[in-house]
Amino acid sequence: MKKNADLGLLILRITVAGLMLFHGFAKLGHIDGIKNMLSSNGLPELMAYGVYITEIIAPIFIIIGYRTRLASLAFFLGMLFIIFLAHANDIFSISDKGALKNELIYFYTFGSVALFFTGGGKYAISLKNIWD
């Protein structure tokens, strides 16, 4: 069977970013809980709008492959913020099923790291492709 790394990157982009979009769309207009969490930790509530960058804008860029490495970096930084703000008490906790409690968060985090290092692959949009 012939290897197709670009197709693999497309599938990774759609999986990591596409699944995150559900979290982002669910938060549209519903970020009061995030604002409260931020203010209770001494951070400005305005930072809550960063959830839209992490969970909607960056994933859309990743899916279409536009500025994949930059979008993946923004996604990664947002995920680190989520880990240390919302899940700091259970970073390495094991669930009653024997898995990490935060394995989905780690999937998003390290999936974005992989995309940062690889880029979007051949099946991605770039300004060069648009203008040619």
Buried (B, 14 or more C-beta within 10 A) or exposed (E): EEEEEBEEBBEBBBBBBEBBBEBBEEBEEEBEEBBEBBEEEEBEBEBBEBBBBBBBBBBBBBBBBBBBBEBBBBBBBBBBBBBEBBEEEEEEEEEEEEEBBBEEBEBBBEBBBEBBEBBBBEBBBBEEEEEE
